Amino acid sequence: MELVVVLLFFSICAAICVSLFGSAQQMARDSHNLSSAVLVARSAASCYKSTEGNMAETVSLLEGSMEDDVAVCYYDADWEITKEQEKKMFVLQVTPTNKIGEAEIVVADYVDEQILFTLAVKSGRGGGQHGA
Amino acid sequence: MARKRRSTGVNVGSASIVMIFAVLCLTVFSTLSFVTANYERRLAEKSAQAVTQYYAADWQCEDIYQQIYNKLQNGVAADQLGIAGVQASQDATTTILSYTVPIDDEQALSVKLTVLPEGAIRTDQWCVTAIRQWEYNEQIQVWDGE
């Protein structure tokens, strides 16, 4: 009888603890992905501003490619730049808006298309010296 | 004469003790991993919020810069721009324009521009500054033995 009670109690506690471990792992994975998404979005924003909104130069700095006027860069599960279709896990898109010098940066999950982070960036300063 | 075994009511055998130890370990480690993951998530969200706030302030600074540039292009004098938040000070040959856009409660993006005599704008400062002054505590409270 004692063993039955012990096994029952242990299985209930173990189930709760395993679900806690599982949700902790999922949360850690999500936060790692968010941190990495923020990092690549910041990097893209810096590239966009440093090139004064020039999309061709931005995509060259990001080591990505142009797809229908949108600068696109793909990342694998370890957030390394990849061009292989089967390794693509995340995508960074720099989309210019209607106004010159303005763009929207979106980092999303390539597989389930869930948006991880978005950033609006404007570049109008024109380098160190802006001629009037 | 055979001794009669008495039951105490609660039978705690070695299996129960091992189970209690295992459950305790599982609970402690799972709770610790969950709390750590939760703090990591909060840190990541704070970092994302900080970056969003910085670029929102940067956007506003770029907007003001654009307004200044357009007014100068239209022949408005550098010290008579009339843009809210932009302060102008006159140097010997140049006009220095400065403005600040808050990022959050602690930081602001400060911009300082110099309008050169030929009409060009030189960006002298575009950086994050602290809004509040640091209050340094120069006294260390040590135990004097009483």
Interface residues (C-beta under 8 A of the other chain):
Chain A: E2 L3 V6 F9 F10 C13 A14 I16 C17 V18 L20 F21 S23 A24 Q25 M27 A28 D30 S31 H32 L34 S35 A37 V38 A41 R42 A45 G101 F117 L119 A120 V121 K122 S123 G124 R125 G128 Q129 H130 G131 A132
Chain B: N11 G13 A15 S16 M19 A22 V23 L26 T27 F29 S30 T31 S33 F34 T36 A37 N38 E40 R41 L43 A44 E45 S47 A48 V51 T52 Y55 A56 D58 W59 E62 D63 Y65 Q66 Y69 L72 Q73 V115 E118 G119 A120 I121 R122 T123 W126
